[in-house]
Amino acid sequence: MKILVAVKRVIDYNVQVRVKDDGTGVVTDNVKMSTNPPDDNAIEEAVKIKESGKAKEVIAITIGDDKAQETVRKALAVGADRGIHVKVDGIVEPLAVSKILKKIVEKENPDLVFMGKQAIDDDCNQTGQMLAAILNWPQATFASKIEVKEKSLEVTREIDEGLETIEVNIPAIVTCDLRLNEPRYASLPNIMKAKKKPLEQLNASDLGVDTKARIEQIKVEEPPKRKAGIKVASVSELVQKLKNEAKVI
């Protein structure tokens, strides 16, 4: 079994995101970047499946500019066997990402494609579903537990009502939830070894994929600051304020 794992470079989740003065986006210059957290869970699960003997190869792929290679190198350091970097400058929308991944799937012929349930920068939660649609593969989203069977996967996924367990045939697309596992840290020796692992570089244009944006971003602005709370003297005063001022009842 071969597993392809998509990883994305985003602003580190510990960083306080700041909007540019002109409202054209968020500040990324001199800002700490890292792998999208749910993508770390996807890589960890793929490596665990390989370590259990149920997979022979794990391939990490990222799509982005030159610096996006960092995410692939990290994936290689925690156990992926080889990497692919598809170079694209600028923002790449989920549809274009899905089309690029489709080309890689056709080239590599993996049995499974793992990725995070969503990216913490755009919160789109679309790429996995779009890829499943254009490949016509089964999909299991928001996976919090994965059990590999002979020709299928049993996936426990998180839904509004609680947990749902489904079975999907292989090949399949799986989007991973943060509760799926605890990603391991890359040790220094493994980071050094990762530098010697193969990393293939491609251009999106060479794959024949149009990465032109379909959505126009008009303006980015910070949410309104939260107003300070107040104390009320009685329940009746609270009800009055909720009804007349907050207008929530």
Secondary structure, DSSP 8 states (H G I E B T S, - for coil): -EEEEE--EEE-TTS---B-TTSSSB--TT--EEE-HHHHHHHHHHHHHHHTTS-SEEEEEEEESGGGHHHHHHHHHTT-SEEEEEE--S---HHHHHHHHHHHHHHH--SEEEEES--TTT----HHHHHHHHHT--EEEEEEEEEE-SSEEEEEEEETTEEEEEEEESSEEEEE-GGG-------HHHHHHHTTS-EEEEEGGGGT-----SS-----------------SSHHHHHHHHHHTS---
